[in-house]
Amino acid sequence: MEPTLGFLLSDVSRLMRRAFDQQAAKIGLSLAQCRALIYLARNEGINQAGLAELLEIQPISLARLLDRMGGNGWIERRADPADRRVHRLYLTDKARPVLEQVRALAAEIRANATVGLAPEQVTVVMTALRTMHSNLVADSPATAQDSENDQTH
């Protein structure tokens, strides 16, 4: 029986995460720390609740992770000027070299995963995955319109 698209996507993702986690551990980082650094670099100034949502983890788990990252001097929490109860998150200069190590690891894992594929094939796969991602985001029940569509189909 041939594996389904969903199975292959899930299995490749699992294998890439495992390889990344093993390599990150060699430089003293966890996958969770790496993900937080990458998402924070893409969304500097985000609040903790927003980052927890992006990472799909509980806010309390993120708070502990951010405490450790703050202790390492990689992030800083700044009070939101509009709401003093909210803290905005920023990378520090000390985090930039760590972030570059994370990006280098990711590039290495991608290169290993795509051995034997021509650059054009990688482009086709990436284009297809982006389209699938957009389709699923648009189909997400997060909006009222999407909820209505779910009820009518």
N, C-alpha and C positions, 0 to 999 in steps of 0.2 A: 504494500500500500504506500503510495506516495505521500510524503508529508504535506500538510496544508500550508498555505501562505502564513496564517497566524502562528502555526507551530514553528515554522522556519524563522520568522521574525523574532519570536520569543526566544528561541534557542540561540540564535546568533547574538541577540542582545545579552542573554545570560552569559554566554561564553566570553563576549567582549568585556562585560562587567567583571567577570572573574579574573580575566587576564589583567585588566586595569587594576583591580584591587591588589593582586599579587605584586605588580610592579610598583604601585603607590606605596605599599607597605615597606618596600626596600628603601624608600626615602623618608619613611616615618609618617606617612599620611594615610588616612582612611579614605575610602570611597566617598563617605558622607562629607568629609572636609573638602575633598576635591570638587564635588558637586556644588557645595555651598560657595566655594571660591569662584567657580565658573559662573554660576547664576548671579552672584553678587557683582562680578565684573561686568556682566551684561545689564545689570539693573541697579547700579549704584544709586543710593538715596532711597531705596525701597524700605518699607518698614518690616518689622519681624513677621507680622501676620502675612504680609504679601509674599515674603520669601518662603515661609513655611508652606504656603499654598503652591507656589511654583515647584518646590522640592517634594511636595506631596508627603509631608511629615507633620506630626503633631507639633504645635507651637512650643510645648514644654520640651520636647526632644531638641528642637532647634535652639531654644534658649540655652540648654546645656552645651550644645555644640558651639554656639557663638561665644559662650563664656570661655571655653577652651581656646577658641581661635583668638579671642581678645587677649587672653593670657599669653598667647604666643606673639602678640603684637601685630596680628594680621588684619584685624578689623577695628573700627571704632564706631561707637554708637553716639549719635548726635541727636539732641532734642529737636523735635520738629517745631519750627517757628510758629506754625499755626495751631499746634496742639502739643503742649508740653508733656502730656502723658505718653505720647508716641515717640519712639526713637527711630531715627533713620540710620541705615547701615552703609558704611563706606570702607573700602579697602585702604590699608595704609601703604606707605612706600615699602615697608618691610614685606608685605604680601606679594609685591610685584614679581620678584624672582621666584617665589614659590609657585605663583600662577603660571609663570613661564615653564617651570618644570612640569606642572600638570598638563599644560598644552603640549609639551614635547612628548610626554607619555601617551597622551591621546593620539597624537600623530603616529607614534610608533605602533600602537595597537591597531589603528586604521590601516597602516601600511601592511602589517602582518595579516590582517583580515582580508585584504584585497590582493594578496599575492596571486598572480595568475590572471588577473583581470586587466584588460586594456583600459587606459584612461577614459575612453569613450564609454565603456561598460560601467565604470564607476559613476560617470556623469548620468547615464540612463537610470541607474539604481537610485542615485540621490534625487533626481527629478521625480521619479515614481514615488519615492518615500515622502518627498515634500508634498506631492499632490494628495497622497493618502492621508498625511497629517492634516492638511487643510480640509479635506473632506470630513474627517472625524471631528476636528475642532468645530467646523460649521454645523455638524450633526449633534454636537454636545447638548445635553438637556439643560445646560446652564442658563439659557435664555427662555423667556416666556414663549417666544415664537417657536423655538425648538420643542418646548413642551407641548404646544398645540399640535405640531406636526407629529409628535410621538403618539398622540391620542387619536389622530385621524388616519394613521397608517397601520 
